[in-house]
Amino acid sequence: MNRPHVLITHNDLDGAGCAVVFRKVMGDKDIKIYHEGYDTIDSRIRSVFEDHHPSTITLADISPVSSEAIALLDTAAKFID
């Protein structure tokens, strides 16, 4: 099974910058990048865990809102702000 490295970032200009840096750092590894708002971040976190079983999840320039999403990320995510 393919386990991508996932970046979830804010859907603003700083988030776009985070995506550029992520692509550069990850090189040719399998990556998925999602640009989200605070109204969609929690559902994206759930869908990433359900659909991709990621190798890593990196959150940049955005944080989850619900305690359920925070619990999912408890041991799996890197937060960069």
Contacts in CASP RR format, 6 or more apart in sequence:
PFRMAT RR
TARGET T0000
AUTHOR 0000-0000-0000
METHOD contacts of the structure
MODEL  1
MNRPHVLITHNDLDGAGCAVVFRKVMGDKDIKIYHEGYDTIDSRIRSVFE
DHHPSTITLADISPVSSEAIALLDTAAKFID
1 53 0 8 1.000
2 30 0 8 1.000
3 30 0 8 1.000
3 52 0 8 1.000
3 53 0 8 1.000
3 54 0 8 1.000
3 55 0 8 1.000
4 29 0 8 1.000
4 30 0 8 1.000
4 31 0 8 1.000
4 32 0 8 1.000
4 52 0 8 1.000
4 54 0 8 1.000
4 55 0 8 1.000
5 26 0 8 1.000
5 29 0 8 1.000
5 30 0 8 1.000
5 31 0 8 1.000
5 32 0 8 1.000
5 54 0 8 1.000
5 55 0 8 1.000
5 56 0 8 1.000
5 58 0 8 1.000
6 31 0 8 1.000
6 32 0 8 1.000
6 33 0 8 1.000
6 34 0 8 1.000
6 48 0 8 1.000
6 52 0 8 1.000
6 54 0 8 1.000
6 56 0 8 1.000
6 57 0 8 1.000
6 58 0 8 1.000
7 18 0 8 1.000
7 19 0 8 1.000
7 22 0 8 1.000
7 31 0 8 1.000
7 32 0 8 1.000
7 33 0 8 1.000
7 34 0 8 1.000
7 57 0 8 1.000
7 58 0 8 1.000
7 59 0 8 1.000
7 60 0 8 1.000
8 34 0 8 1.000
8 36 0 8 1.000
8 41 0 8 1.000
8 44 0 8 1.000
8 45 0 8 1.000
8 48 0 8 1.000
8 57 0 8 1.000
8 58 0 8 1.000
8 59 0 8 1.000
8 60 0 8 1.000
8 62 0 8 1.000
9 15 0 8 1.000
9 16 0 8 1.000
9 18 0 8 1.000
9 19 0 8 1.000
9 22 0 8 1.000
9 33 0 8 1.000
9 34 0 8 1.000
9 35 0 8 1.000
9 36 0 8 1.000
9 59 0 8 1.000
9 60 0 8 1.000
9 61 0 8 1.000
9 62 0 8 1.000
10 18 0 8 1.000
10 35 0 8 1.000
10 36 0 8 1.000
10 37 0 8 1.000
10 60 0 8 1.000
10 61 0 8 1.000
10 62 0 8 1.000
11 35 0 8 1.000
11 36 0 8 1.000
11 37 0 8 1.000
12 61 0 8 1.000
14 61 0 8 1.000
15 35 0 8 1.000
15 60 0 8 1.000
15 61 0 8 1.000
15 62 0 8 1.000
16 35 0 8 1.000
18 60 0 8 1.000
18 61 0 8 1.000
18 80 0 8 1.000
19 33 0 8 1.000
19 35 0 8 1.000
22 31 0 8 1.000
22 33 0 8 1.000
22 58 0 8 1.000
22 60 0 8 1.000
23 31 0 8 1.000
23 33 0 8 1.000
32 48 0 8 1.000
32 52 0 8 1.000
32 54 0 8 1.000
34 44 0 8 1.000
34 48 0 8 1.000
36 44 0 8 1.000
36 62 0 8 1.000
37 62 0 8 1.000
38 62 0 8 1.000
38 65 0 8 1.000
41 62 0 8 1.000
41 63 0 8 1.000
41 64 0 8 1.000
41 65 0 8 1.000
41 69 0 8 1.000
42 64 0 8 1.000
42 65 0 8 1.000
42 66 0 8 1.000
42 68 0 8 1.000
42 69 0 8 1.000
45 57 0 8 1.000
45 64 0 8 1.000
45 69 0 8 1.000
45 72 0 8 1.000
45 73 0 8 1.000
46 68 0 8 1.000
46 69 0 8 1.000
46 72 0 8 1.000
48 54 0 8 1.000
48 57 0 8 1.000
49 72 0 8 1.000
49 76 0 8 1.000
54 76 0 8 1.000
56 76 0 8 1.000
56 78 0 8 1.000
57 73 0 8 1.000
57 76 0 8 1.000
57 77 0 8 1.000
57 78 0 8 1.000
58 77 0 8 1.000
58 78 0 8 1.000
58 80 0 8 1.000
59 73 0 8 1.000
59 77 0 8 1.000
59 78 0 8 1.000
59 79 0 8 1.000
59 80 0 8 1.000
60 80 0 8 1.000
60 81 0 8 1.000
61 80 0 8 1.000
61 81 0 8 1.000
63 79 0 8 1.000
63 81 0 8 1.000
64 70 0 8 1.000
64 73 0 8 1.000
END
